Amino acid sequence: MRPVAHAALQLLHAPELRRVKRCAGCPWLFLDASRNGSRRWCSMTDCGTHAKIQRYVTKRAASRGRPRTG
């Protein structure tokens, strides 16, 4: 546990702290290393894919004039 606490202390004093974000799809924190600081998910293969699928299903249902179910 000591290395984890040490790493957390280093992060709190690092300039990268403003790049630590909470994932939009889960409670995890991640370091946004994208060039423009716009990353929203901890992992594209997990939370990002799920969010994109949900957006697609909602958009498709709206274009058909039906309310989204599920």
Summary of the structure (lengths in Angstrom):
residues: 70
radius of gyration: 17.3
end to end distance: 41.4
largest distance: 56.1
contacts: 140
relative contact order: 0.11
helix: 51%
strand: 9%
